[in-house]
Amino acid sequence: MTASAIHRTGEDPAATGTRTTDPAGSGPAGAKTAGTSTAGTGRAGPPPPAGPGRRSGRRRRAGFSAFSHGFLILWAVLAAGPLVWAVMTSFKPSGQILESPWSLPASPHWRNFADAWTTADLGRDFVNTVLVVGCSVAGSLVLASMAAYVLARFVFPGNLFIQLLFMSGMSAPVVLALVPLFFVLKGMALLNTFPGLVLVYIAYSLPFSVFFLTSFFRTLPASAAEAALIDGASHLRILFQVMVPMARPGLVSVAMFNLLGLWNQYLIPQMINPDPDRFVLTQGLASLAVHQGYKGDWGALFAGLTLASLPQLAFYVLFRRHVESGLMAGAVK
């Protein structure tokens, strides 16, 4: 209805209830139509402006991220700094170490490593350590995998009690067991022998190994073991041919922790293995530091520390992914 028609009739559309349309879409009807058209095309409107609450949340997240990254950088410096300094110092002669301990070596002094390996007999101690720790880690993995498989897969009276017994072995200080171990090994004629030291190392690392592998075996699917059991495989065959390959990340993680703990062990071998011909690396390094006195060959001592640390670092670099996956798999079910 046009304005002239309204003027002629004298009627008001609002009074008569007649609905008018706005072609330009500037009125309320046009606004509703435009909104319907935008929604029909699937186009989203402009994002709402960021409020003060959202901005403060972003600031808190940025502050926490900066704090966590700074803490991790500080932790990395504190952890890797002494090792880097020891490696750097191992290439210096003793005089330069005392004059400028924080400076870089003027020229690599390779004689330090030769003196540590031959003169201080660290080569013999290194071989003894590899033999003892290798046998101990292998034995603890075999025994711990068998015990953990039974505790994780079978329900029987005393299951929980045995698990608590292994956990109590983790909480007992090794110092309390040194005197009984000495007399037990003496009575068995195993004192001051490699087999006696290996048995003690296995018993020392077994509680943690069983505890860790029990949690890991519970995360493995039981369908593979059930299928092998239906095919007629024995439980021993299921363990070593089905479950152990599936548990490789967990086994590598346990081997890594046991290697670090046994490689750096000093108190146990010093108590039950006092023969210098059967010294391990920690005993050899301590003997080298004590016998030097005030005329110490500090270059050879730091070279020995470097030689003792490199195998552990190399093992972790080679099996780092297995260790991380084993820790993640054992943490969640």
N, C-alpha and C positions, 0 to 999 in steps of 0.2 A: 504494500500500500504506500503510495507516494505522499509527499508532504502536501501537494495540491489537493489530492483526494481527501486527506484528513481535514484540510481547511474547508473543503466543500461540504462535507458531511457533518463536520463539527464533532466527530466522535474521537475519543482518545483510545488508542489500542490498549493501553494499560487498564482502562476501565472496562473494556469489552472482553478482555482476555485474549485478544489476538496476538500471536507470536510474530515478531519481526525478525528478519535476518539481516546480518551485517555482512555485505559482500567482502569488505576489506579485512574482516576478521579482527576488527579492533575492539569489539564489544565482548561481553562474556561468552556469547555463543562462539565467536571466532576463536577466543582463547581455548575453549573446550575442544573445538575441532582441531586446532593446531596441536594441542597436547595429545589427542588421539592419533593424529597422523604421525607424530614422533614416536609414540609407542608402537605403532603398527610397523614402522620401518625397522624396529629393533635397535635403534641408536640410543646409547645411554647419554644422559645429560652430563654436564660438567661435574667433576668430583667436588664434593663439599670442601670448603676451606678447612685447613688443619687447625684444630682447636688447641688451646693451651695444654690440655691433657695429653694429646698425641705428641706434641713437641717435647714435653717433659719426659715422656716414655722413651722417645728416640735419644734424648740426651743421656738418660740413665743407661740405655743399652750401649751407647757409644763409650760412656765412661767405664762400664764394666768390661767391655772388650779391650779398651786400652790398658786397664789394670791387669787383666788376665794375661795379655800378651807381654806386658812388662814383667810380670812375675815369672812367666815361662822363660823369657830371655835371661833374667837374673839366675834362675835355677840352672839353665844350660851353662851359663858362665861358671857358676860355682861347681857344677859337676865335671865339666870338661876342662876347666882351667888348670887344676893340678896335674891332670894327665898330660896336657899339652906342654906345661912347664917341665915336667919330668922328662918327656921325650926330647925337648929342646936342650935341657941340661945334660942329657946323656951324650951329646956330641961335643961337649966342652972338656978341656983339661981341668984338673982339680984347681989349679991356680986361678983360672978365669972364673970358675964357679964361685970362689970365695971373694974375688975382687968385684965382679959385676954379675950377680946372680940373675938379674932380670934382662940382661942384654942377649942378643942373638950370638951364636957361636961364630967366632972369626973364621974358622974353617972346620969342617967336620973332623972330629977326632975319633976315627973308627977303632983305634986301639982299645978304647974303653970296652967295647963289646967283646973283643978278643980276650982281654984280661978277665972279664967277668965270666966268660964261657969256659976258659981253660984254667987260669990261675986260681980263681975262686971256686972251681969245680961246679959251677952252676949248670954246665952241660950235663953232668951226671945227675944232678938234682932235677933237672928238667925232664930227663928220661924217666926217672923214678916217679915223678908227679904224673906224667902222662900215663904210665902203666897203672898206677894205683887208682887215679881218678877215672880213667877209662873203664877199668874193670868194675869199679864201684858204681858208676852211673849206669852201665849196662845191667849189672845185677839188680840194682834198685828198680830199674824200669821193668824188667821181667817179673820180679816178685810183686811190685806194686800194681802192674796191669792185671795180673791174675787175681789178686785180692780185691782190687777195685771193681773188676767185672762181676765177681760174685756178690759183692755188697750192693752193687747198683742194679743187678738184674734178678736177684733171687730174694724172696721173702722167707725168712726162717727165724725161729726163736734165737735171740741173742744178736741179731743183725745190728740193731741200734747200739747195743752195748759194745760190740767190736768197733764200730765207728767212733764212739766216744773214747774208747781205749786208745785208738790211733791219735785222736785229737789231743788227749792228755799227754801223749808222747811229744807233741809239738810244744806244749807249754812247759815241759820240764827243762830246767837249765842243764846244759851239758856238763857244767862244773860239778854238779852233784853226782854224776855218774863216773867221774874219772877214777876215783879210788877203787870202787867195785870193779870197773873194767880192768884196771891194772891187775888185780888179784885173779879175776876170772881168766884173763889171757895168760897169766903166769901159770895157773893150774892146767891150762890146756896146751902149754908149751908153744903158744903163739905170740908171746911177747917179743918185740923187736923183730918181727917178720912182716913181709908184705901181705901174706894171706890174713894175718890178724888185723892189720890196718884196713884192708879191704872190707872185712866183715864188720868192723866197727863203723866204717863209712856208710855201708849199706844200712845198718841199723839206725844210724844217725839221720839219714835222708829218707827212710821208709815212711814215717808218719805223714810228712807233708806230701810225698808222692801219692800215697793212697788217698789222702783227703782230696787232693786236686783231681786225680783221675776218676774217683767215684762220682764227683759232680759232672765231669766231662762225659763219662759213659752214659749217664742218665739223659744227656741231650741227644744221643745217637738214636736213630730210628730202630725200633725192635723188629720191623718187618723183615730186614735182611737176615737177622739171626733166626727168626722163626722159619723163613724159607729154607735156610741151610739145615735146620733141625728136621724139617719135613723130608728133606732129601737124604737124611740118614747120617749127617755129619755129627761127630761127637762135640761135646762142649769145648774141649781143648782145641779142636780144629776150628770151631766157630770163632773162638777167641783170637787165635793167631792168624787165621786166613780171612776172616770177615771183619771182626771188630777192630783189631789192631790197625789194619790199613786205614779204616775210617777214622780212627783216633790219632792219626799221625800229628796233626797240629798240637793236640794236648800232650803227646809224648815228647815232642820237641820242646815245648814250653817247660815241662818238668825237667828234661835233660839240661836245659839252659840254667834253670835255677839251681839244680844240684851241682852243675859244673862250677858255677860261681861260688857256691857255698863251700864245696870241697877243695877247690883249687886254692882258695885263700885261707884254708883252715890251718891254724898254727898250734892251738892248745892241745888238740888230740894227738897229733903225731909227736909233739914234743914230750908228751907224757908216756906214750907207749912205744915210741920208735926213736930212742936216743942214739942209735948207732950212726956215726957220721957217714958211713958208706951207704946208708939207706935214707939219708935226708931227703925231704921234699923241698920244693922251691922256697917256701916260707921259712923253713929252718935254715936253708942255705943263705938266704938274704940276711936273716938275723945273725947268723954266725959270722958273715962277712962284715957286718956293721960293728959287731962286738970286738972282733979280732983286730980291726983297723986301729981302734983307739984314737989317739990324737994325731996319728999320721995316716989318716983315712984317704983312700983312693975314692973320692966322691964321684968321679966320672964313671968308674967301674960299678959303683953302687947304683947310680941312676941308670946305667945301662942294664944292670940286672933287673931293676924294677920295670924297665921298658920291655925286656924279654919276657918277664912274668905276666905282663898285662896284655901283650899283643894277642896271644891265643884266645883269650876270652873275648876281646873285641872282634877278632876275625870270626869267631863262632857266631856272635850275635849278628854281625853284618850279613853273613851267609844265610842264616835262618831267621831273619827278622820278621818276615811275613808269616812264617809258621808260628812264631811266638805270639805275634799280635792276634792272629786268627784263633789260636788256641785259648788265649786269655778272654777274647770276646765270646767264644763259644762256651767256655766254662762258666762265664758270668751269668748268662741267661739261659733259660730252658725253652 
